[in-house]
Every structure is written in C-alpha cells, then in structure tokens.
Amino acid sequence: MDTKNSHVAARKRRKLQQAQLKVGEPPSGTGGGGGGGGADQVPQTKNTVAVLNELKRNLVYNLESQSGPVHAPLFTMSVVVSI
C-alpha cells in the first residue's frame, strides 16, 4: 500500500471510530473499555453491592458456599447490616 492510500485508510478508520463513539459503541479493536469518557455516554447502573457499600461503610461479606465448575463458579455470600 502506498503512502496516499495508507493516509486515506487511517482517515476513514478515525471517522468510523468517531461515529461509533457518538452512537455509544466502544471503538473497534478494544475490549469495550470506554473511549474518552465524554458527557454523551450512558451512565452505568450500580449493582447491589455498590449500593450497599455507598449506604453503609465497612461492611463485612462472608462466603457461605461455592459451587459450579472451576471456569464459572457460583458464590453465595452473606452480609449483616445493622442500622
């Protein structure tokens, strides 16, 4: 590929990545790990553990059981919250 064609290809790739970011998709070639952190990104919802940690600090989580295959374990956890 000559220099002119490589510049055109790079320009097209940047345009495509910018268009994907505007739609909210991760840029191609990444694992979906963000891409700039602009104000137009959709906020992520918080999971239950995150909400608990915000409401009450220094919680202690206990592992009750673990089952399932090694590559996809299933954990049962408990936490005591005192008011």
OpenMM code with the backbone's topology and positions (N, CA, C; nanometers):
from openmm import Vec3, app, unit

residues = "MET ASP THR LYS ASN SER HIS VAL ALA ALA ARG LYS ARG ARG LYS LEU GLN GLN ALA GLN LEU LYS VAL GLY GLU PRO PRO SER GLY THR GLY GLY GLY GLY GLY GLY GLY GLY ALA ASP GLN VAL PRO GLN THR LYS ASN THR VAL ALA VAL LEU ASN GLU LEU LYS ARG ASN LEU VAL TYR ASN LEU GLU SER GLN SER GLY PRO VAL HIS ALA PRO LEU PHE THR MET SER VAL VAL VAL SER ILE".split()
positions = [
    Vec3(0.0864, -0.1182, 0.0000),
    Vec3(0.0000, 0.0000, 0.0000),
    Vec3(0.0901, 0.1233, 0.0000),
    Vec3(0.0619, 0.2175, -0.0868),
    Vec3(0.1426, 0.3379, -0.0906),
    Vec3(0.1004, 0.4350, 0.0194),
    Vec3(0.1762, 0.5428, 0.0344),
    Vec3(0.1532, 0.6370, 0.1438),
    Vec3(0.0181, 0.7057, 0.1356),
    Vec3(-0.0227, 0.7430, 0.0146),
    Vec3(-0.1509, 0.8116, -0.0012),
    Vec3(-0.2660, 0.7212, 0.0439),
    Vec3(-0.2641, 0.5950, 0.0016),
    Vec3(-0.3698, 0.5013, 0.0399),
    Vec3(-0.3702, 0.4743, 0.1902),
    Vec3(-0.2524, 0.4692, 0.2521),
    Vec3(-0.2476, 0.4446, 0.3961),
    Vec3(-0.3041, 0.5637, 0.4736),
    Vec3(-0.2818, 0.6864, 0.4254),
    Vec3(-0.3387, 0.8043, 0.4904),
    Vec3(-0.4908, 0.8057, 0.4765),
    Vec3(-0.5403, 0.7671, 0.3588),
    Vec3(-0.6851, 0.7624, 0.3364),
    Vec3(-0.7476, 0.6569, 0.4269),
    Vec3(-0.6829, 0.5409, 0.4391),
    Vec3(-0.7340, 0.4341, 0.5246),
    Vec3(-0.7357, 0.4777, 0.6706),
    Vec3(-0.6312, 0.5471, 0.7142),
    Vec3(-0.6251, 0.5940, 0.8527),
    Vec3(-0.7340, 0.6974, 0.8796),
    Vec3(-0.7597, 0.7858, 0.7838),
    Vec3(-0.8639, 0.8867, 0.7986),
    Vec3(-1.0016, 0.8211, 0.8080),
    Vec3(-1.0258, 0.7205, 0.7228),
    Vec3(-1.1542, 0.6504, 0.7269),
    Vec3(-1.1723, 0.5768, 0.8598),
    Vec3(-1.0628, 0.5169, 0.9104),
    Vec3(-1.0694, 0.4455, 1.0379),
    Vec3(-1.1032, 0.5411, 1.1524),
    Vec3(-1.0425, 0.6604, 1.1530),
    Vec3(-1.0730, 0.7596, 1.2573),
    Vec3(-1.2178, 0.8060, 1.2492),
    Vec3(-1.2681, 0.8279, 1.1267),
    Vec3(-1.4078, 0.8686, 1.1093),
    Vec3(-1.5023, 0.7623, 1.1623),
    Vec3(-1.4725, 0.6360, 1.1339),
    Vec3(-1.5558, 0.5264, 1.1805),
    Vec3(-1.5548, 0.5189, 1.3325),
    Vec3(-1.4385, 0.5333, 1.3941),
    Vec3(-1.4284, 0.5293, 1.5396),
    Vec3(-1.5053, 0.6450, 1.6032),
    Vec3(-1.4967, 0.7638, 1.5444),
    Vec3(-1.5698, 0.8785, 1.5966),
    Vec3(-1.7193, 0.8574, 1.5854),
    Vec3(-1.7645, 0.7993, 1.4755),
    Vec3(-1.9068, 0.7718, 1.4574),
    Vec3(-1.9547, 0.6685, 1.5585),
    Vec3(-1.8744, 0.5670, 1.5867),
    Vec3(-1.9111, 0.4667, 1.6846),
    Vec3(-1.9208, 0.5273, 1.8239),
    Vec3(-1.8305, 0.6179, 1.8582),
    Vec3(-1.8344, 0.6821, 1.9892),
    Vec3(-1.9597, 0.7672, 2.0050),
    Vec3(-2.0031, 0.8323, 1.8973),
    Vec3(-2.1232, 0.9144, 1.9040),
    Vec3(-2.2467, 0.8299, 1.9286),
    Vec3(-2.2470, 0.7068, 1.8765),
    Vec3(-2.3620, 0.6175, 1.8930),
    Vec3(-2.3569, 0.5488, 2.0289),
    Vec3(-2.2405, 0.5501, 2.0958),
    Vec3(-2.2279, 0.4874, 2.2263),
    Vec3(-2.1640, 0.3504, 2.2220),
    Vec3(-2.1129, 0.3100, 2.1061),
    Vec3(-2.0465, 0.1820, 2.0938),
    Vec3(-1.8990, 0.2004, 2.1252),
    Vec3(-1.8344, 0.0941, 2.1776),
    Vec3(-1.6900, 0.1056, 2.2001),
    Vec3(-1.6174, 0.1063, 2.0674),
    Vec3(-1.5017, 0.1725, 2.0596),
    Vec3(-1.4275, 0.1738, 1.9353),
    Vec3(-1.3813, 0.0340, 1.8992),
    Vec3(-1.3756, 0.0023, 1.7703),
    Vec3(-1.3350, -0.1310, 1.7285),
    Vec3(-1.1897, -0.1539, 1.7659),
    Vec3(-1.1591, -0.2802, 1.7993),
    Vec3(-1.0231, -0.3138, 1.8364),
    Vec3(-0.9965, -0.3043, 1.9846),
    Vec3(-1.0937, -0.2602, 2.0634),
    Vec3(-1.0746, -0.2557, 2.2076),
    Vec3(-1.1694, -0.3544, 2.2709),
    Vec3(-1.1499, -0.3805, 2.3977),
    Vec3(-1.2348, -0.4736, 2.4690),
    Vec3(-1.3614, -0.4081, 2.5189),
    Vec3(-1.3945, -0.2916, 2.4719),
    Vec3(-1.5139, -0.2231, 2.5174),
    Vec3(-1.4889, -0.1428, 2.6437),
    Vec3(-1.3642, -0.1061, 2.6668),
    Vec3(-1.3287, -0.0391, 2.7898),
    Vec3(-1.3387, 0.1111, 2.7838),
    Vec3(-1.4433, 0.1653, 2.7310),
    Vec3(-1.4603, 0.3097, 2.7298),
    Vec3(-1.4051, 0.3700, 2.6034),
    Vec3(-1.3636, 0.4939, 2.6148),
    Vec3(-1.3093, 0.5574, 2.4966),
    Vec3(-1.3241, 0.7067, 2.5043),
    Vec3(-1.2736, 0.7662, 2.6087),
    Vec3(-1.2763, 0.9102, 2.6136),
    Vec3(-1.3538, 0.9651, 2.7305),
    Vec3(-1.4595, 0.8986, 2.7734),
    Vec3(-1.5351, 0.9444, 2.8879),
    Vec3(-1.6068, 1.0751, 2.8644),
    Vec3(-1.6700, 1.0910, 2.7490),
    Vec3(-1.7408, 1.2140, 2.7188),
    Vec3(-1.8722, 1.2238, 2.7931),
    Vec3(-1.9317, 1.3427, 2.7897),
    Vec3(-2.0575, 1.3666, 2.8595),
    Vec3(-2.1749, 1.2983, 2.7911),
    Vec3(-2.1567, 1.2517, 2.6671),
    Vec3(-2.2658, 1.1895, 2.5938),
    Vec3(-2.2768, 1.0393, 2.6199),
    Vec3(-2.1953, 0.9833, 2.7112),
    Vec3(-2.2009, 0.8413, 2.7404),
    Vec3(-2.3170, 0.8112, 2.8338),
    Vec3(-2.3729, 0.6912, 2.8191),
    Vec3(-2.4837, 0.6470, 2.9020),
    Vec3(-2.4285, 0.6042, 3.0374),
    Vec3(-2.4843, 0.6537, 3.1500),
    Vec3(-2.4337, 0.6148, 3.2814),
    Vec3(-2.4634, 0.4674, 3.3093),
    Vec3(-2.3719, 0.4022, 3.3785),
    Vec3(-2.3891, 0.2627, 3.4139),
    Vec3(-2.4736, 0.2528, 3.5406),
    Vec3(-2.5593, 0.1506, 3.5455),
    Vec3(-2.6372, 0.1281, 3.6663),
    Vec3(-2.5494, 0.0592, 3.7697),
    Vec3(-2.5790, 0.0806, 3.8962),
    Vec3(-2.4996, 0.0235, 4.0044),
    Vec3(-2.5575, -0.1108, 4.0455),
    Vec3(-2.4690, -0.2047, 4.0787),
    Vec3(-2.5167, -0.3329, 4.1279),
    Vec3(-2.5478, -0.3225, 4.2772),
    Vec3(-2.6042, -0.4274, 4.3318),
    Vec3(-2.6492, -0.4269, 4.4713),
    Vec3(-2.5346, -0.4035, 4.5685),
    Vec3(-2.4207, -0.4636, 4.5424),
    Vec3(-2.3057, -0.4481, 4.6324),
    Vec3(-2.2586, -0.3024, 4.6335),
    Vec3(-2.2556, -0.2383, 4.5194),
    Vec3(-2.2136, -0.0986, 4.5125),
    Vec3(-2.3085, -0.0086, 4.5913),
    Vec3(-2.4384, -0.0334, 4.5792),
    Vec3(-2.5368, 0.0465, 4.6531),
    Vec3(-2.5207, 0.0247, 4.8030),
    Vec3(-2.5047, -0.1005, 4.8458),
    Vec3(-2.4839, -0.1297, 4.9881),
    Vec3(-2.3598, -0.0593, 5.0415),
    Vec3(-2.2519, -0.0640, 4.9666),
    Vec3(-2.1275, -0.0007, 5.0106),
    Vec3(-2.1406, 0.1505, 5.0207),
    Vec3(-2.2249, 0.2111, 4.9380),
    Vec3(-2.2471, 0.3556, 4.9479),
    Vec3(-2.3317, 0.3912, 5.0688),
    Vec3(-2.4299, 0.3066, 5.1008),
    Vec3(-2.5196, 0.3350, 5.2125),
    Vec3(-2.4547, 0.3084, 5.3481),
    Vec3(-2.3729, 0.2070, 5.3549),
    Vec3(-2.3114, 0.1682, 5.4822),
    Vec3(-2.1661, 0.1309, 5.4566),
    Vec3(-2.0746, 0.1970, 5.5233),
    Vec3(-1.9322, 0.1721, 5.5043),
    Vec3(-1.8851, 0.0551, 5.5913),
    Vec3(-1.7720, -0.0033, 5.5531),
    Vec3(-1.7038, -0.1089, 5.6287),
    Vec3(-1.7903, -0.2313, 5.6529),
    Vec3(-1.8636, -0.2739, 5.5529),
    Vec3(-1.9418, -0.3966, 5.5643),
    Vec3(-1.8492, -0.5173, 5.5517),
    Vec3(-1.8874, -0.6270, 5.6169),
    Vec3(-1.8108, -0.7500, 5.6083),
    Vec3(-1.8950, -0.8526, 5.5340),
    Vec3(-1.8429, -0.9018, 5.4235),
    Vec3(-1.9114, -1.0023, 5.3429),
    Vec3(-1.8536, -1.1389, 5.3768),
    Vec3(-1.9401, -1.2392, 5.3946),
    Vec3(-1.8977, -1.3748, 5.4266),
    Vec3(-1.9308, -1.4678, 5.3110),
    Vec3(-1.8360, -1.5541, 5.2778),
    Vec3(-1.8580, -1.6553, 5.1746),
    Vec3(-1.9318, -1.7719, 5.2392),
    Vec3(-2.0550, -1.7959, 5.1975),
    Vec3(-2.1362, -1.9045, 5.2528),
    Vec3(-2.1103, -2.0354, 5.1792),
    Vec3(-2.1040, -2.0306, 5.0466),
    Vec3(-2.0760, -2.1517, 4.9690),
    Vec3(-2.0231, -2.1149, 4.8318),
    Vec3(-1.9612, -2.2145, 4.7704),
    Vec3(-1.9107, -2.2004, 4.6339),
    Vec3(-1.9406, -2.3303, 4.5609),
    Vec3(-2.0000, -2.3205, 4.4440),
    Vec3(-2.0330, -2.4389, 4.3659),
    Vec3(-2.0095, -2.4093, 4.2188),
    Vec3(-2.0317, -2.5088, 4.1364),
    Vec3(-2.0161, -2.4918, 3.9924),
    Vec3(-1.8777, -2.5275, 3.9457),
    Vec3(-1.8582, -2.5257, 3.8146),
    Vec3(-1.7279, -2.5618, 3.7579),
    Vec3(-1.6223, -2.4553, 3.7864),
    Vec3(-1.4970, -2.4948, 3.7741),
    Vec3(-1.3850, -2.4052, 3.8034),
    Vec3(-1.3879, -2.2808, 3.7141),
    Vec3(-1.4286, -2.2968, 3.5887),
    Vec3(-1.4266, -2.1842, 3.4954),
    Vec3(-1.5476, -2.0913, 3.5112),
    Vec3(-1.6496, -2.1326, 3.5893),
    Vec3(-1.7673, -2.0480, 3.6106),
    Vec3(-1.8259, -2.0745, 3.7492),
    Vec3(-1.7540, -2.0361, 3.8549),
    Vec3(-1.8027, -2.0652, 3.9899),
    Vec3(-1.9245, -1.9811, 4.0268),
    Vec3(-2.0052, -2.0357, 4.1167),
    Vec3(-2.1220, -1.9661, 4.1689),
    Vec3(-2.1001, -1.9473, 4.3184),
    Vec3(-2.0998, -1.8224, 4.3639),
    Vec3(-2.0735, -1.7906, 4.5030),
    Vec3(-2.2029, -1.7498, 4.5719),
    Vec3(-2.2205, -1.7944, 4.6952),
    Vec3(-2.3298, -1.7469, 4.7807),
    Vec3(-2.2649, -1.6687, 4.8936),
    Vec3(-2.3008, -1.5395, 4.9016),
    Vec3(-2.2413, -1.4514, 5.0013),
    Vec3(-2.3484, -1.4018, 5.0971),
    Vec3(-2.3036, -1.3618, 5.2163),
    Vec3(-2.3972, -1.3012, 5.3113),
    Vec3(-2.3325, -1.1758, 5.3682),
    Vec3(-2.4170, -1.0857, 5.4129),
    Vec3(-2.3704, -0.9635, 5.4774),
    Vec3(-2.4750, -0.9248, 5.5814),
    Vec3(-2.4294, -0.8817, 5.6984),
    Vec3(-2.5194, -0.8360, 5.8035),
    Vec3(-2.5101, -0.6835, 5.8090),
    Vec3(-2.6237, -0.6191, 5.7977),
    Vec3(-2.6297, -0.4734, 5.8001),
    Vec3(-2.7038, -0.4325, 5.9265),
    Vec3(-2.6334, -0.3618, 6.0139),
    Vec3(-2.7000, -0.3112, 6.1345),
    Vec3(-2.7309, -0.1643, 6.1149),
    Vec3(-2.8476, -0.1258, 6.1594),
    Vec3(-2.8919, 0.0117, 6.1379),
    Vec3(-2.8528, 0.1010, 6.2511),
] * unit.nanometer
topology = app.Topology()
chain = topology.addChain("A")
for resn in residues:
    res = topology.addResidue(resn, chain)
    for name in ("N", "CA", "C"):
        topology.addAtom(name, app.Element.getBySymbol(name[0]), res)
